[in-house]
Amino acid sequence: MIGLIQRVSRAQVDVDNNKVGGIDAGLLILLGVEQGDNEQKAKRLAERIIHYRVFTDADGKMNQSLVDKGYATLVVSQFTLAADTRKGRRPSFSSAAHPSDAQKLYHVFCEHIQAQGVHVETGEFGADMQVSLVNDGPVTFELRVD
């Protein structure tokens, strides 16, 4: 399971020109689900992300987490993160989870974050989404759990 996290001052997702989710300060999480991922991995990645220290403290050091700051998340499913791009000129999606499995784990991931007291906004699973953001820093990290 892959989480591409971006520290944002604001982020929004639209479907068919309608806003379906948005946050001010917090994390935009692009979530990729791979074959073999399960609920345990979804919860472990959720825990890792919400406690990952990417926000600055009073000394200007990245030493505070989403939980420490009380910020929100915008979680967007992105199966292209599971692409194999090691060879050729076209990505292979053979390692991506089946859509029904990925959707289930996407919901488990979001629900686990919400259960930890973090506000969660979402995109629309499987939709053609337009994501806009202001990356604060810029700060972007890829987190994985195996």
N, C-alpha and C positions, 0 to 999 in steps of 0.2 A: 504494500500500500504506500502511496506516494502523496505527500502534501507539499505543494509549492506555496510557501507563505510569503506574503508581501505586507510590510508595515505600511499602512495607509493613513492619510489624514481624512480621506473619504473614498468610498467605492459604491458602485451601483451596478445592478444587472437589470437589463430590459429584455422583454420578449415581445415581439410584434409591436414595438414602440410603446410598451407599457412597462412601467417600473414594477418589478416583482420583488426586489430586495435592495436594501441599501444601508450603509452605516457611515458614521463619521469616523473618528479615530478608532483604530483597531487593526485587525488582520483580515486581509482577503486571503482565503484558503482555496486553492485550486486542488481538487482531490481526484487522484487517479487510482482506480481499483484494478488489481491484477488477479489473474487466475491463482487460486490457492489462498487468497486473502480470506479472512474470517472475522467473526465478531470480536474475538480477542485482539486481533491486530488493529481493528478499527478503533477500539477503545484505547489501546496502547498509544496509537498515533494521536488520538484526540488529547490524551493526557500530556503527551510530550509537547504538542503544539501549544496548549494553553499555558504551560509552565515554562516554555522556551523564552529565555531572556533576550528580547530584541528591542525593548523600549529603554530609553535613557533615564538614569536616575538624576539626582540633584547635581552630581559631579559630571554629567554629560557622558557617562559610560553606559553601554548596553548591559544593564544589570537588573531590569525589571521585566516581568512577564505580563501577559494579557490579564491574568488574574490579579496581579499586583496593582495594575493600573485601573481595573474595572472597565476595560474597553470591550467592544463587541466584535463579532466575527461575521463575515459574509462568506458562506461556503458555496462553491460552485463546482459541480461535477465536470471533470475534464478527462475523458477517456484517452485523449491523445498523449497524456503524460505516460501512459503505459506502452507507448510505441517503441519498437525496436528500430533504432536509426543507425545501427553500427555499420551497415553496408548498403550499397545501392543508392538510388536516388528517390526512392519512395519508401515511406515508413511502413512497417509491418505491425499490425495490431493483434497478432496471434497470441500475445501474452496478456491482453486485456481481458478482464472478467466478462462473462456473459452479461448483457444489460440487466436482466432480472436479478442476478446476484449482486451486481454493482449497485443497483438502486437500493436493495435491502441494506447493504453495508454503508451506503451513503447516509441512509436514515439512521442507522445505528450510531454512526460517527456524530451526526448532528445532535441526536438525542443525548448522547453521552456528554457532549460539550454543554448543552443546555442544563443537564442534571448537575453539573459542577457550578452552576450559578452564572454562567457566561451567556449573555444575550446572543442568539444566533439568528441571522437572516440567511436566506437561501436563494439560489437561482431556481430554475425549473429543470429537473432531471430530464435529460434527453432532448431538450429543446434547443433551437438555434438561438443562442443568447448573445447579447452585446454587453460586454463588461467594460465599464469605465472606472478609472481609479486615478488617484493622485498618490504615487508611491512616495512615502516619507523617508527621505534619506539620500538616495534610494536604498532600501533594505529588502533583500529577497534571499530566501533560503529554501533549499529542497531538503525535506526530512523524509526518511523512509523507515519502515519497520519490516523486519523479516520474520 
